Amino acid sequence: MLSLRLVVLFVHIVAVIVALGGSLFSTFALAPVLAAELDPPARLRVSRRIVRRLGAIVLTSLAVLVVTGILNVFFIGGVSILLAIKLVLVLVVIGLALYQYGNIGAQIWRADSPGPEVAALQARFRRVGLTVGAIVLLIIYLSIGLTRGSGAIVAMIR
């Protein structure tokens, strides 16, 4: 029988996969192909659409992660040091994602024409995305420790 805790955990994990998977696909597969195949005006048009659509998906996934994360904390019943570190990293990820899509993405969206400044914005957008991805992978690693108990991180390090 499915428990509410299992459903919440499943939704939480799916949201991580959607947010991280979409961002990594965009960074490692889509952006290089766009750069190689499209001329700058077309690349800017496509980039605008991707930033808008992917931004909505990633930020919605982050909202789902926050809600399901709060529910998971209630299910656990307390906050350990490991969980506190994870929660701080989650706040960093949320801040970076808002900066990436709300600031850099908005500047790309408002750009009138392709040029060196847009290329620089796109490069910064990718760097922030990679940083977010790396932090999310660290959060996932910490989550494994949380699910295995207090001695799990020490055992994983050895």
PEHU-V812051 format. One line per field, one symbol per residue. psi: psi as a letter, one per 20 degrees, with the letter a starting at -180 (. if undefined). burial: b if it has 9 or more other ideal C-beta (glycine too) atoms within 8 Angstrom, else e. A space follows every 10 residues. Layout:
# PEHU-V812051
psi->???
burial->???
This chain:
# PEHU-V812051
psi->ppqhgggggg hggghggggg ggghggghgg ghgghhhqqg ghhggggghg ggghgggghg hhggggghgg hhghhhjror gghggghghg hgggggghgg hhfgghhghi pgqqahhggg ghgggggggh gggghghggg ghhghhiirh iggghhh.
burial->eeeeeebbbe bbeebbebbb ebbbbbbeeb beebeeeeee eebbebbbeb bbebbebbbe bbebbbebbe bbbeebeeee ebbbbbbebb ebbbebbbbb bebbbbbbbe beebeeebbe bbebbbebbb bbbebbbbbb bbbbbbeeee ebbeebee
